[in-house]
Amino acid sequence: MSSVSLPAPPVNRPTETGSTTIRLEAALILRIGRRNGPSFVLDPHRENTLGRSADAGIVIPDRLASRGHAVLQRDPQDGRWQVRDLGSRNGTWVDGRRVDEATLEPGMTLRIGTTELIFRTFSRRSNENWVDRSEQIVRCGPVGEVEGHAFQRAGTGSSDDNRRAMLLYQMSIQLLASRSIDDVIAAAVELAAEQTGVDAVGWFEVGHAASLAPRLVVPADGDLALRVNNSACHQLSQDGQAVWIAKSGVDQQPDAAFDLACVPVLDEERPWAAICATACHGRLRDSDFDFLVALASLASAACAGHRTEANAAPPSIGRFSSPR
């Protein structure tokens, strides 16, 4: 076995791009077949242990994995992420090579037993230069990062978190069994309408002019599409960010205040659609936002292989009854 040294990935510390601060976060994405599965966010301040043990930071339920198999850690000096084998029986593999230690670059494949994980870094933009001062960012981050944190909470959370985890499992079966893109879209919108406290929800597709075009929206007579395209949040979603903003009342009308969430549906790393939802200010909850992020990730996997249908089918509005 050998120690592999590779070119350094982008440093995981604040940098400047124009006038917008970028912070890089890192995660491992479980690879299921040819599709991306759950994301596991890596803590840059400690060792991240991988293994079959329930005490591991990232549990790998693989019979060929050792209880304490490997560890990932970020060098605080240069920001490089290193993987180190912990003397496992079957070894740790990076891009097909068995290693004792290796420096990771974004996109590299880490294999433990039969389990494959993709190493990714995510850029998170600051909101220091948010143009519309009536819009306050409540939460914003790369889809994989938001999903990873929610996944961590579900493992040690309340009974409601566990109920959501079981629901997501049931959703995955329903979505992955869909036979067409229309089935996926209909199921995703219906689930979002039924399982969250939003007033309106819809599936939007990325247009040629950097706008989001409604494909399926319920209720049909709402103003969700107008809210989405009048807000800067859809620009972040097309950058791969899941974003939740709170819009303040206009002309001193508190009833005009609302929350808006926009979560991209990714094809590999490229957003091609988004699940958007809105509710009266204060009604959208953290658990709703996490649910929408998980739903978008499942829909992304379910849509694989159906993209040609998505481009050919016409938009449809209001197939289901209005959400509560």
C-alpha positions as CSV (number, residue, x, y, z in Angstrom):
1,M,0.0,0.0,0.0
2,S,1.2,3.5,-0.7
3,S,0.6,7.1,0.4
4,V,-0.8,9.1,-2.5
5,S,-0.3,12.9,-2.8
6,L,-2.4,14.7,-5.3
7,P,-2.9,18.4,-6.3
8,A,-4.6,20.4,-3.6
9,P,-8.3,21.1,-3.8
10,P,-9.7,24.6,-3.3
11,V,-8.8,25.8,0.2
12,N,-11.7,25.5,2.6
13,R,-11.6,29.0,3.9
14,P,-13.2,32.3,3.1
15,T,-12.1,33.8,-0.3
16,E,-13.3,36.7,-2.4
17,T,-15.0,36.4,-5.7
18,G,-15.8,39.9,-6.9
19,S,-17.7,41.4,-3.9
20,T,-19.3,38.1,-2.7
21,T,-17.6,36.0,0.0
22,I,-17.4,32.3,-0.8
23,R,-16.9,29.7,1.9
24,L,-16.2,26.1,0.9
25,E,-17.7,23.2,2.8
26,A,-17.0,19.5,2.3
27,A,-19.2,16.4,2.2
28,L,-19.2,12.8,1.2
29,I,-22.1,11.8,-1.1
30,L,-23.2,8.2,-1.1
31,R,-23.3,6.7,-4.6
32,I,-26.2,4.3,-5.2
33,G,-25.7,2.7,-8.6
34,R,-25.1,5.7,-10.9
35,R,-27.1,8.1,-8.7
36,N,-26.2,10.4,-5.9
37,G,-27.7,9.4,-2.5
38,P,-27.6,11.1,0.9
39,S,-24.9,13.6,1.7
40,F,-22.7,13.4,4.9
41,V,-21.3,16.8,5.9
42,L,-17.7,16.7,7.1
43,D,-16.7,18.6,10.2
44,P,-13.5,20.6,9.4
45,H,-12.6,21.0,13.1
46,R,-12.3,17.3,14.0
47,E,-11.6,13.8,12.7
48,N,-14.5,12.3,10.8
49,T,-14.6,8.6,11.4
50,L,-16.1,6.2,8.8
51,G,-16.9,2.6,9.7
52,R,-19.5,-0.1,10.5
53,S,-19.6,0.8,14.2
54,A,-22.7,2.7,15.4
55,D,-20.2,5.1,17.1
56,A,-18.6,6.1,13.8
57,G,-19.3,9.7,12.7
58,I,-20.4,8.3,9.4
59,V,-21.9,4.8,9.7
60,I,-21.2,2.5,6.7
61,P,-23.6,-0.4,6.9
62,D,-21.4,-2.7,4.8
63,R,-20.3,-6.1,5.9
64,L,-16.9,-5.6,4.3
65,A,-16.3,-2.4,6.2
66,S,-14.3,-2.5,9.5
67,R,-15.9,-1.1,12.6
68,G,-13.4,1.8,12.5
69,H,-12.4,1.8,8.9
70,A,-11.0,5.2,7.9
71,V,-10.9,8.8,9.0
72,L,-11.1,12.1,7.1
73,Q,-9.6,15.3,8.4
74,R,-8.9,18.8,7.1
75,D,-5.5,20.3,7.5
76,P,-6.1,23.7,9.2
77,Q,-3.0,25.2,7.5
78,D,-3.7,24.6,3.8
79,G,-7.3,23.4,3.8
80,R,-6.5,20.1,2.2
81,W,-8.7,17.1,3.2
82,Q,-6.9,13.9,3.9
83,V,-8.2,10.3,4.2
84,R,-6.3,7.8,6.4
85,D,-6.9,4.1,6.7
86,L,-7.3,2.8,10.2
87,G,-5.8,-0.6,9.6
88,S,-8.9,-2.0,8.0
89,R,-9.0,-5.5,6.8
90,N,-10.2,-4.8,3.3
91,G,-8.5,-1.4,2.8
92,T,-9.5,2.1,1.8
93,W,-9.6,2.8,-1.9
94,V,-9.4,6.2,-3.6
95,D,-10.2,6.3,-7.4
96,G,-9.4,2.6,-7.6
97,R,-6.1,2.6,-5.7
98,R,-5.7,1.2,-2.2
99,V,-4.1,3.8,0.0
100,D,-2.8,4.2,3.6
101,E,-3.3,8.0,3.2
102,A,-4.4,10.2,0.4
103,T,-5.1,13.9,-0.3
104,L,-8.6,14.3,-1.7
105,E,-9.8,16.4,-4.6
106,P,-13.5,17.2,-5.3
107,G,-15.0,14.5,-7.4
108,M,-12.8,11.7,-6.2
109,T,-14.4,8.4,-5.3
110,L,-13.7,6.8,-1.9
111,R,-14.6,3.1,-1.6
112,I,-15.0,1.3,1.7
113,G,-16.0,-2.4,1.2
114,T,-18.6,-2.2,-1.6
115,T,-19.7,1.3,-0.6
116,E,-18.7,4.2,-2.8
117,L,-18.8,7.8,-1.6
118,I,-18.0,10.9,-3.7
119,F,-15.9,13.7,-2.1
120,R,-17.4,17.1,-2.9
121,T,-16.9,20.7,-1.8
122,F,-19.7,23.2,-1.8
123,S,-19.5,27.0,-2.2
124,R,-21.7,29.0,0.1
125,R,-22.3,32.6,-0.9
126,S,-22.7,35.3,1.7
127,N,-25.7,37.6,1.8
128,E,-23.7,40.7,2.5
129,N,-24.6,42.2,-0.9
130,W,-28.2,41.0,-1.1
131,V,-29.8,43.7,-3.3
132,D,-33.4,43.6,-2.2
133,R,-33.4,44.8,1.4
134,S,-37.1,43.7,1.8
135,E,-35.8,40.1,1.4
136,Q,-34.0,38.5,4.4
137,I,-32.2,35.2,3.9
138,V,-33.4,32.8,6.5
139,R,-31.4,29.8,5.4
140,C,-29.2,29.3,2.3
141,G,-26.7,26.6,1.4
142,P,-25.7,24.0,-1.2
143,V,-28.3,21.2,-1.4
144,G,-25.9,18.5,-0.3
145,E,-24.9,20.5,2.8
146,V,-28.5,21.3,3.9
147,E,-29.5,17.7,3.3
148,G,-26.5,16.4,5.1
149,H,-27.2,18.4,8.3
150,A,-30.8,17.3,8.2
151,F,-29.7,13.7,7.9
152,Q,-27.5,14.1,10.9
153,R,-30.3,15.6,13.0
154,A,-32.7,12.8,12.0
155,G,-30.3,10.2,13.4
156,T,-30.4,11.7,16.9
157,G,-33.6,13.8,16.9
158,S,-37.1,13.7,18.2
159,S,-39.9,11.3,17.4
160,D,-41.1,13.9,14.8
161,D,-37.6,13.7,13.1
162,N,-37.9,9.9,13.1
163,R,-41.4,10.1,11.6
164,R,-40.0,12.3,8.8
165,A,-37.2,9.9,8.2
166,M,-39.7,7.0,7.8
167,L,-41.8,9.2,5.5
168,L,-38.8,10.0,3.3
169,Y,-38.1,6.3,3.0
170,Q,-41.7,5.7,1.9
171,M,-41.4,8.7,-0.5
172,S,-38.2,7.2,-2.0
173,I,-40.0,4.0,-2.9
174,Q,-42.9,6.0,-4.5
175,L,-40.7,8.4,-6.5
176,L,-38.2,5.8,-7.7
177,A,-41.0,3.6,-8.8
178,S,-42.4,6.4,-11.1
179,R,-42.5,5.4,-14.7
180,S,-42.4,8.9,-16.2
181,I,-41.2,12.4,-15.5
182,D,-44.8,13.5,-15.1
183,D,-45.3,10.9,-12.4
184,V,-42.2,12.1,-10.5
185,I,-43.3,15.8,-10.8
186,A,-46.9,15.0,-9.7
187,A,-45.8,12.9,-6.8
188,A,-43.2,15.4,-5.6
189,V,-45.7,18.3,-5.7
190,E,-48.4,16.3,-4.0
191,L,-46.1,15.2,-1.2
192,A,-44.8,18.7,-0.6
193,A,-48.4,20.0,-0.5
194,E,-49.6,17.3,1.9
195,Q,-46.6,17.1,4.3
196,T,-45.6,20.8,4.8
197,G,-47.4,23.8,6.1
198,V,-47.1,25.8,2.8
199,D,-49.9,27.7,1.1
200,A,-48.7,26.9,-2.5
201,V,-46.1,24.7,-4.0
202,G,-44.8,24.0,-7.5
203,W,-42.3,22.4,-9.8
204,F,-40.4,24.9,-12.0
205,E,-38.0,24.3,-14.8
206,V,-35.0,26.5,-15.6
207,G,-35.7,28.6,-18.7
208,H,-33.3,30.0,-21.3
209,A,-33.5,33.5,-19.8
210,A,-32.4,32.5,-16.3
211,S,-36.0,32.4,-15.1
212,L,-38.0,29.6,-13.7
213,A,-41.0,28.4,-15.7
214,P,-43.9,26.7,-13.9
215,R,-44.5,23.1,-14.8
216,L,-47.0,22.1,-12.2
217,V,-48.3,24.5,-9.5
218,V,-51.0,24.2,-6.9
219,P,-53.3,26.0,-6.3
220,A,-53.6,27.1,-9.9
221,D,-54.9,30.6,-9.1
222,G,-52.0,31.5,-6.7
223,D,-49.2,33.9,-7.2
224,L,-46.3,31.5,-6.5
225,A,-44.8,31.9,-10.0
226,L,-44.9,35.7,-9.7
227,R,-43.2,35.6,-6.3
228,V,-40.5,33.2,-7.5
229,N,-39.5,35.2,-10.5
230,N,-39.8,38.6,-8.7
231,S,-37.3,37.4,-6.0
232,A,-33.6,37.0,-6.3
233,C,-33.8,33.6,-4.6
234,H,-34.3,31.8,-7.9
235,Q,-30.9,33.1,-9.0
236,L,-29.3,31.3,-6.0
237,S,-31.2,28.2,-6.7
238,Q,-29.8,28.1,-10.2
239,D,-26.3,28.3,-8.6
240,G,-27.1,25.1,-6.8
241,Q,-28.2,26.7,-3.6
242,A,-31.3,25.8,-1.6
243,V,-32.6,29.1,-0.3
244,W,-35.4,30.3,2.0
245,I,-36.1,34.0,2.2
246,A,-38.6,36.0,4.3
247,K,-40.2,38.9,2.4
248,S,-41.2,41.9,4.5
249,G,-44.6,43.6,4.0
250,V,-44.9,46.2,1.2
251,D,-46.1,49.7,2.0
252,Q,-46.5,49.0,5.7
253,Q,-48.8,46.1,4.9
254,P,-47.8,43.3,7.3
255,D,-50.3,40.9,5.6
256,A,-48.1,41.1,2.4
257,A,-45.1,39.5,4.2
258,F,-44.4,35.9,3.2
259,D,-41.8,33.2,3.2
260,L,-40.5,31.7,0.0
261,A,-38.3,28.5,-0.5
262,C,-36.6,27.5,-3.7
263,V,-34.7,24.2,-3.8
264,P,-33.0,23.1,-7.0
265,V,-33.4,19.7,-8.6
266,L,-30.0,18.7,-9.8
267,D,-28.7,16.7,-12.8
268,E,-25.3,15.7,-11.4
269,E,-24.2,19.2,-10.3
270,R,-26.3,21.2,-12.7
271,P,-29.7,22.6,-11.6
272,W,-32.4,22.0,-14.3
273,A,-35.6,22.4,-12.2
274,A,-36.7,23.6,-8.8
275,I,-39.3,22.8,-6.2
276,C,-40.6,26.1,-4.8
277,A,-43.1,26.8,-2.0
278,T,-44.5,29.8,-0.2
279,A,-46.4,30.5,3.0
280,C,-47.5,33.4,5.1
281,H,-44.6,34.8,7.1
282,G,-43.8,32.6,10.1
283,R,-45.6,29.5,8.8
284,L,-42.7,27.9,7.0
285,R,-40.7,25.8,9.5
286,D,-37.1,24.5,9.5
287,S,-38.5,20.9,9.2
288,D,-40.5,22.0,6.1
289,F,-37.4,23.4,4.4
290,D,-35.4,20.2,5.2
291,F,-38.3,18.2,3.9
292,L,-38.3,20.1,0.6
293,V,-34.5,19.7,0.2
294,A,-34.8,15.9,0.8
295,L,-37.7,15.7,-1.6
296,A,-35.8,17.6,-4.3
297,S,-32.9,15.2,-3.9
298,L,-35.1,12.2,-4.2
299,A,-36.9,13.7,-7.2
300,S,-33.5,14.3,-8.8
301,A,-32.6,10.6,-8.5
302,A,-36.1,9.5,-9.8
303,C,-35.8,11.8,-12.8
304,A,-32.6,10.1,-14.1
305,G,-33.4,8.6,-17.4
306,H,-36.6,10.7,-18.0
307,R,-35.0,14.0,-18.9
308,T,-36.0,13.8,-22.6
309,E,-39.6,13.5,-21.6
310,A,-39.3,16.6,-19.3
311,N,-38.1,18.7,-22.3
312,A,-40.9,17.6,-24.5
313,A,-44.0,17.8,-22.2
314,P,-46.0,21.0,-22.0
315,P,-46.5,22.8,-18.6
316,S,-49.5,21.9,-16.5
317,I,-51.0,23.9,-13.7
318,G,-53.1,22.8,-10.7
319,R,-53.6,19.1,-11.0
320,F,-54.2,18.6,-7.3
321,S,-56.4,20.2,-4.7
322,S,-55.0,23.2,-2.9
323,P,-52.5,22.4,0.0
324,R,-53.5,23.4,3.4
